[in-house]
C-alpha cells in the first residue's frame, strides 16, 4: 500500500550507492507519512466527541466573558476599583467550574443547575465573608464547609457541582478578605456570573447530542485505525527480532492491546451517549448502533488476534507476510472496495494451510463491512432488513447499561462503596456509611490538619495546603487514586514553579502578554485535565504565577511558599486516605473482578440458553456491553494499585491476571456475536460447554484471591472438561467457529486458580 513500504527502485538507478540513497529517501518519506497519519488518528481518538476541546474552550470563553461582564457591572454600580476587582475575581472563580461541570444538553436542566449554582455560590460567599472577621471561626467554618461540599456528592452530578461552587465561593471570599460592606456587591457578582454562564450553557456552549455522537463515532474509527497500525508494528517487529522470523516484540504487543483497551473505552462512551435524547438521527435506532459498535470490537479483536498468531509462527513465508500487510493497510486506509478485494482474497486462498492468515482475511471482511454498514446499509441487506423491521419497536425496549457522569464514563466509586458493606453492622457503624459520607469525613479531617500545619508555615497562605488536601478527594474513590492524584499535584506544582518564574519575567510589563498567557493556561489546564492531572496542575500553577504578576504581587519566594503548602496538603491528603476510613484499592479491585466474573457468567448463561434453546432468548448484546463495562472497571482499578506499589512488587503477576481477564472478555464478546448470529438451539453440546464455563466463572466469584498459573493436569481442570464435551461433538461447519471460541475461553479462565490451590 502507498506510504507503507518503498518500491523497488534498484532497477532504475545506475549505481548501488545511488540506489541505496534513493531507497533511504523514499523510506524516510514513507515513514514520515505513516507517523503523520498515525498522529492524526491518535489526536482524534484521544478526545472522543471532542469533549476535552470543548471543555477547554468552555472554560476560556466563560472566564473571559464573565470578567468583562463583571467589569462593566462594577463600573455601572459605581463601586471602588478594589471592590470591583473582588467581583471580577469571584465571578471568574464561579464561572470556571460551572462552565466545565455542566454537560447537560437539555436547556431546562442546565438553567436549573445554573440557578441552583447561584444560590450555592452566594451562600458560600456569605459564610466566607461573615466568618473571615474572626480567624478561628473562619478556620472552623472551612472544615465544616469542606465536609458539606463533599457530602452533597451523594445526590448526583448536579450536587457535585453545587458543592464545589459553594466551596470555591467560600474559599475565595475567605482568601480575598473583603470588608462586610462589600458583601452585597459580591453576592450580586455571583448571581451575575452564574446567570451569564447559564446563558452561555444554553447557547454557544450547549452540546448537541447528535453532533457529540457523530464525533465519538469518528473517534472510534480513528482508534480502530490506530489499532491496525499497532498490529502492523507487531508483524514488523517479529521479522526484525530474529532472522528470518522471530517472536513479536513485547512492547509492540502491549501497544496493540492498549489500543484495544482504549477502543473499548470509546465504545462504552458511545453506548452511554445512545441513551441521551436526540443523539441519533431518525433513520437509526439505538439497538442498531449498539450492535454496530460491538461488531467493530469483535472484528478488531479477531484481526489483532490473528496478527499475533502470525507473529509467533516460527517461519512465515514472505508472500504471506506481504499479503497480510496489504490487507491490514487496506483495512485502515484504502478505499473500501479495494480493501475488501484484498481481504476476500486472503480469506479464500490456502497459503499453505496457514490458518491465522485466512482468519485475518475473514475478520478484515467483517470489519470492513461493519464500518461501511453505518453509511451504506444496503451492503448488508440481511441485517438492514432486520433492523428496519424492528426499529419502531426497539427504541422503547432499549436497556441502558452505561450511565455517564457529567458526560464521562463512571469512576470506581460504586465499587469502592461495596467494599465497606458489612452484614449485621450496628446502625452507627462506619460500615453502614455511604462513600460520600466517608469521603466527607476524610476531607474535613484533612482540611483541619492542613489548616493547622499550613498555618504554622504561613498564616496568610495556609489555604494552599487546604486546597491540595481538598482536591485530593475530588474525583477519587480509593486510597490508591488519592495517592496518585496527590503526587501528581506535587509534580505539576514543582514543574509549574520553574516555568512560572521564567514566564513571569518574559511577560513582565506587558498586560496583553499576561492576559494572553492566562487564557492559554486556562484552556490547556482543562483540555489536559482528563489526560494528565500533573499537566493540569502545571498550567494552573502557571496561571497563578501570571495572575500574581498582573496584581503586582509576584515573587519567587511566594511561589516557593505555594510549593511548601501544596506539598503539606498533598501529604496530609495521602495520610488521611490511608488512616481515616480508608477505601482500599485491593478490596476495590476484588469487587471489580467479582463484578466482571458475574457479568461474564451471565453472558455465558445467555449463550448457553440460545445454543441449547432451553429458555427464551436473552439480549446477548446487552450482556456483552455490561461485561465490557465491568472489564473496564477492572482495568481502571488495577492501575492505581500497580502504579502505587513500592519497588513494583507483584506488578507483573497482577498485570498478567488482569490481562487474562481482559482476554476472557474479548473472547466472550466474540462468542456472543457468533452465537447471536446462529439459530436458536443450534448445538446443545456447545450449550453444555458454555454452562461448564459459566459455573467456573461463578465459582471464581467467591474466591477471595486469585493467582495465574498453568492449567490443571489432573483431568478435572476446566479446559479438559470443556475439551471432552467439544471433542465428542461431530464436525459441523455451522458451529466450528463457535466451538473454537468456546475452547479459547475455557483455556483463558483455566489459568485463574485460588491462591490456596
Secondary structure, DSSP 4 states (H G I P E B T S, - for coil): -TTTS---GGGGSSSHHHHHHHHHHHHHHHHHHHHHHHHHHHHHHHSGGGHHHHHHHHHHHHHHHHHHHHHHHHHHHT--HHHHHHHHHHHHHHHHHHHHH-----HHHHHHHHHHHHHHHHHHHHHHHHHTTSHHHHHHHHHHHHHHHHHGGGG-HHHHHHHHHHHHHHHHHHHHT--GGGHHHHHHHHHHHHHHHHHHHTTTTPPPHHHHHHHHHHHHHHHHHHHHHHHHHHHHHHHHHSSS--PPPHHHHHHHHHHHHHHHHHHHHHHHHTTSTT-S-TT--HHHHHHHHHHHHHHHHHHHHHHHHHHT-S---HHHHHHHHHHHHHHHHS-HHHHHHHHHHHHHS-TTT-HHHHHHHHHHHHHHHHHHHTT-GGGGHHHHHHHHHHHHHHHHHPPP----BTTB---SHHHHHHTT--TT--TT-GGGS-HHHHHHHHHHHHHHHHHHHHHHH-TTTTHHHHHHHHHTTSS--SHHHHHHHHHHHHHHHHHHHHHHHHHHHHHTT-HHHHHHHHHHHHHHHHHSTTT-HHHHHHHHHHHHHHHHHHTT---HHHHHHHHHHHHHHHHHHHHHHHHSS---HHHHHHHHHHHHHHHHHHHHHHHHHHHHT-S----HHHHHHHHHHHHHHHHHHHHHHHHTSGGGTTHHHHHHHHHHHHHHHHHHHHHHHHHHTSPTTS-HHHHHHHHHHHHHHHHHHT-S-EEE-PPP-SS-SHHHHHHHHHHTSPP-TTTHHHHHHHHHHHHHHTTEEETT-
